Amino acid sequence: MPTQDARLFPNRNQRLRLLVHSRRILGVMLPLGVGIGFIVALALRGLGSFEAWGARVGDRTHALVWLPGIGLFLTTLFLRYTRIGEVSLFKELDLARRDPYQVFPFWASLGKVVACALTIGFGGSAGIEGPGKWFGAAVGLQFHRILRAGAGRFAQMRRLLVRPMVMVRGGAAAALAAVFRAPLSGALMAAEHNGHLSPEALIPCLVSAASGYVVFAAWMGHEPLIPMPMPYHLRGREILWALLLGVCCGLAATVFLWLRSWLRRLLDPVPLAWRGLVAGLGLVLLALPAHFFWQGLPVTLGGGLELVRHLLQGQTLPTQAVFFLALKLAATALTFAGGGIGGLWLPSLTMGAAIGAVFDALLGLGQPGYMTLVGASAFAGATHETLLVPCVFLAETTAQAALVVPALVGTTVAYLLVQERS
């Protein structure tokens, strides 16, 4: 019969296992997060300079609307002539759970980073978070390659050796925490798979995400991704309207997913290099309305964070918000169907924010941007098949706890609607 002290305190074997786990977390995941946080800060500064250069060139030559089409064509040309071929970051991250070393060969990984920069840097409707997560995972595996080589020569390093997938997840978590300036959201995004979270996956992700965010914020600053000028308050009517908003976001997300699949089937027979040209011309046409009527507002360009900030001001007419939704939805579907590479999270937030802006404009709740943010969470949850992450993301990137309950309601309704219709 074990004594009370034996139950309270770990035995020798438990202490040894705790020591091994602590050594791996401090000796592997912490440095991994630090390194990736630094690399992401460098990459985002470089990408920001590249986008600013592209905008200046576009303004001088009155050809800003052409840049997304040029970028998409260059992306598919590059993928074709480097023999990398078509790329799906989501599928590769899913395949990495079975064989990470097959998914992230070193030189091919660098080539895909270049292709991502061409798509996003020229203004394709895709978010930096997709390449960030994938790039963090690839760097994490290179860390594992170095650690494995060292373990073959030095006995001390064998104690630090972890499974490759732990390094892949940890690298992805650190990159997402830096990109979104949200360590908890980054850790959850990297650890969650098909709606499931395990402590084995979550703990290393939390450590690497925290260290990556600290390094990134020390260089780039602590300003939240979506700063809010005023605090929100939770009332019953916001929860009720979130139900209807969730239905609208679920229906719109279903339309988006269908349109992306339909465009993909339509463009599949076209050779990869020319597919980018065809889809790029479509992006040029979609960029024209914003260029003439809302000059300076990137409705279809990039991930859409600037458009979200514009919508949060509460000065958008309902008809304008619907128009923004239609343009962004079509541009995002066309970017991915045409061979572009990037993330879907930020474009999904933007499309949901446009739907929420319609509710804000019509309801007049006295809290500008409230339903805009709830719509962003609902649409992202529906397209990414997740309930927890968008709500945590919203609270962390806005520092508005009053959004959590309506966001949970709207996201759940949108998620269930998409699941039912698919």
Residue pairs with C-beta under 8 A, 6 or more apart in sequence:
10 18
20 159
23 159
23 160
24 159
24 160
24 162
25 203
25 204
25 207
27 160
28 143
28 147
28 160
28 162
28 167
28 170
29 166
29 170
29 204
29 207
29 208
29 211
30 207
30 208
30 211
31 211
32 140
32 143
32 167
32 170
32 171
32 174
32 208
32 211
33 170
33 173
33 174
33 177
33 207
33 208
33 209
33 210
33 211
33 212
33 213
33 215
34 211
34 212
34 214
34 215
35 139
35 143
36 136
36 139
36 140
36 171
36 174
36 175
36 178
36 208
36 212
37 174
37 177
37 178
37 211
37 212
37 213
37 214
37 215
37 216
38 215
38 216
38 219
39 139
40 132
40 135
40 136
40 174
40 175
40 178
40 179
40 212
40 216
41 178
41 215
41 216
41 219
41 220
43 135
44 128
44 178
44 179
44 220
45 220
47 117
47 120
47 121
47 128
50 117
50 121
51 121
51 123
51 302
54 67
54 121
54 122
54 123
55 64
57 63
57 67
58 64
58 65
58 66
58 67
64 123
64 287
64 291
65 284
65 287
65 288
65 291
66 284
67 122
67 123
67 301
68 122
68 123
68 124
68 125
68 280
68 283
68 284
68 287
68 300
68 301
68 331
68 335
69 277
69 280
69 281
69 282
69 283
69 284
70 122
70 280
71 118
71 119
71 120
71 121
71 122
71 123
71 124
71 280
71 340
72 119
72 122
72 124
72 276
72 277
72 279
72 280
72 283
72 335
72 338
72 339
72 340
73 273
73 276
73 277
73 280
74 118
74 122
74 276
75 115
75 118
75 119
75 124
75 276
75 339
75 340
75 341
76 272
76 273
76 274
76 275
76 276
76 277
76 338
76 339
77 273
77 276
78 84
78 111
78 114
78 115
78 118
79 85
79 86
79 87
79 115
79 272
79 339
80 271
80 272
80 273
81 273
82 111
84 108
84 111
84 112
84 115
85 272
86 272
86 339
87 112
87 115
87 341
89 130
89 131
89 133
89 134
89 341
89 342
89 343
90 130
90 344
92 103
92 104
92 134
93 103
93 133
93 134
93 137
93 172
95 102
95 103
96 103
96 104
96 137
96 141
96 165
96 168
97 165
97 193
100 137
100 141
100 144
100 164
100 165
100 168
101 141
101 164
104 137
104 138
104 141
104 142
104 168
106 142
109 135
109 138
112 134
112 341
113 131
113 135
115 341
116 130
116 131
116 134
116 135
116 341
116 342
117 131
119 126
119 335
119 340
119 341
119 342
120 126
120 127
120 128
120 131
120 302
120 303
120 342
123 287
123 298
123 301
123 302
124 283
124 301
124 302
124 335
124 340
124 342
125 283
125 300
125 301
125 302
125 303
125 304
125 328
125 331
125 332
125 334
125 335
125 340
125 347
126 302
126 303
126 332
126 335
126 336
126 340
126 341
126 342
126 343
126 344
126 346
126 347
127 302
127 303
127 304
127 342
127 343
127 344
127 345
127 346
127 347
128 179
128 303
128 342
128 343
128 346
129 176
129 179
129 180
129 303
129 343
129 345
129 346
130 341
130 342
130 343
130 344
130 345
131 341
131 342
131 343
132 175
132 176
132 178
132 179
132 343
133 172
133 175
133 176
133 189
133 190
133 343
134 172
135 175
136 171
136 172
136 173
136 174
136 175
136 176
136 190
137 168
137 169
137 171
137 172
137 175
138 171
139 171
139 175
140 167
140 168
140 169
140 170
140 171
140 172
140 174
141 164
141 167
141 168
141 171
143 167
143 171
144 162
144 164
144 167
144 168
147 157
147 160
147 161
147 162
147 167
148 161
150 157
151 157
151 158
151 160
151 161
162 204
166 201
166 204
169 190
169 191
169 201
169 204
169 205
170 190
170 204
170 205
170 207
170 208
171 208
172 189
172 190
172 205
173 186
173 187
173 189
173 190
173 191
173 204
173 205
173 206
173 208
173 209
173 212
174 186
174 208
174 209
174 211
174 212
174 213
175 186
175 212
176 182
176 185
176 186
176 187
176 189
176 190
176 209
177 183
177 185
177 186
177 187
177 208
177 209
177 210
177 212
177 213
177 216
178 186
178 212
178 213
178 215
178 216
179 186
180 186
180 225
180 393
180 396
180 397
181 213
181 216
181 217
181 220
181 222
181 223
181 224
181 225
181 397
182 213
182 225
182 393
182 396
182 397
183 206
183 209
183 210
183 212
183 213
184 206
184 209
184 392
184 396
185 389
185 392
185 393
185 396
185 397
186 205
186 209
186 212
186 213
187 202
187 205
187 206
187 208
187 209
187 210
188 197
188 202
188 205
188 388
188 389
188 392
189 389
190 201
190 205
190 209
191 197
191 198
191 201
191 202
191 205
192 386
192 388
192 389
193 201
194 385
195 385
195 386
195 387
224 396
224 397
224 398
224 399
225 305
225 397
226 305
226 308
226 309
226 312
226 373
226 397
226 398
227 398
228 312
228 369
228 398
228 399
228 400
230 367
231 400
231 402
232 367
232 370
232 400
232 402
232 403
233 367
233 402
234 402
234 405
234 406
237 365
238 365
238 367
238 370
238 371
238 374
238 406
239 405
239 406
239 409
241 359
241 363
241 365
241 371
241 406
242 371
242 374
242 378
242 406
242 407
242 409
242 410
242 413
243 409
243 410
243 413
244 359
245 355
245 356
245 359
245 371
245 374
245 375
245 378
245 410
246 378
246 409
246 410
246 411
246 412
246 413
246 414
246 417
247 413
247 414
247 417
248 355
248 375
249 352
249 355
249 375
249 378
249 379
249 382
249 410
249 413
249 414
250 378
250 382
250 413
250 414
250 415
250 416
250 417
250 418
250 421
251 417
252 325
252 329
252 351
252 352
252 355
252 379
253 348
253 351
253 379
253 382
253 383
253 414
253 417
253 418
254 382
254 417
254 418
254 421
254 422
255 329
256 329
256 332
256 333
256 351
256 383
257 383
257 418
257 422
259 329
259 330
259 333
260 332
260 333
260 336
260 337
263 279
263 333
263 334
263 337
263 338
264 336
264 337
266 337
267 275
267 278
267 279
267 337
267 338
270 278
272 339
275 338
275 339
276 338
276 339
276 340
278 338
279 334
279 335
279 337
279 338
279 339
279 340
280 338
282 330
282 334
282 338
283 300
283 331
283 334
283 335
283 338
286 300
286 327
286 330
286 331
286 334
287 299
287 300
287 301
287 331
289 299
289 323
289 327
290 297
290 298
290 299
290 300
290 327
297 306
297 307
297 310
298 304
298 306
298 307
299 307
299 324
299 327
299 328
300 327
300 328
300 331
303 342
303 343
303 346
303 347
303 350
304 328
304 346
304 347
304 349
304 350
304 351
304 353
305 346
305 349
305 350
307 324
307 328
307 350
307 353
307 354
308 349
308 350
308 353
308 372
308 376
310 316
311 321
311 324
311 353
311 354
311 356
311 357
311 369
311 372
312 353
312 368
312 369
312 372
312 373
313 368
313 369
314 357
314 360
314 361
314 368
314 369
314 372
316 324
316 357
316 361
317 361
318 357
318 358
318 361
318 362
321 354
321 355
321 357
321 358
321 361
322 354
322 358
324 354
324 357
325 351
325 354
325 355
328 347
328 350
328 351
328 354
329 351
332 344
332 347
332 351
335 342
336 342
336 344
344 383
344 384
345 380
345 384
348 376
348 379
348 380
348 382
348 383
348 384
349 376
349 377
349 379
349 380
350 376
351 379
352 375
352 376
352 377
352 378
352 379
352 380
353 372
353 373
353 375
353 376
353 379
354 375
355 375
355 379
356 371
356 372
356 373
356 374
356 375
356 376
356 378
357 371
357 372
357 375
359 371
359 372
359 375
360 368
360 369
360 370
360 371
360 372
363 371
365 371
370 403
370 406
373 394
373 398
373 400
373 403
373 407
374 394
374 403
374 406
374 407
374 410
375 410
376 390
376 394
377 390
377 391
377 393
377 394
377 403
377 407
377 410
377 411
378 390
378 407
378 410
378 411
378 413
378 414
379 414
380 390
380 393
380 411
381 387
381 389
381 390
381 391
381 411
381 412
381 414
381 415
382 411
382 414
382 415
382 417
382 418
383 418
384 390
385 415
385 418
385 419
386 415
387 408
387 411
387 412
387 415
390 407
390 411
391 403
391 404
391 407
391 408
391 411
394 400
394 403
394 404
394 407
395 401
395 403
395 404
395 407
